[in-house]
Amino acid sequence: MREIAPEDRSAVIARLRRAEGQLAGVLRMIEEDRECREVVTQLAAVSKAIDRAGFAMIAQGMKQCASDPDGEIDAAMLEKLFLALA
């Protein structure tokens, strides 16, 4: 597998850092015994943020993630990557 370009990797890392902060907030909410509805709403936001990072990773690095050494896209590998996020 080839590496993703540094600028693309930085964008994905930034998304995941935001999700990390959101998850820390969810943990605090649980520790503070916040209302279940609020916690679930924030958990959904964290989940969506992580999914978006995964989709960005695939979109930005599709060629690197799903191509063989000759640069040909492997459709089966691409499908496997998308389904991993489903």
Secondary structure, 3 states (H helix, E strand, C coil): CCCCCHHHHHHHHHHHHHHHHHHHHHHHHHHCCCCHHHHHHHHHHHHHHHHHHHHHHHHHHHHHHCECCCCCECHHHHHHHHHHHC
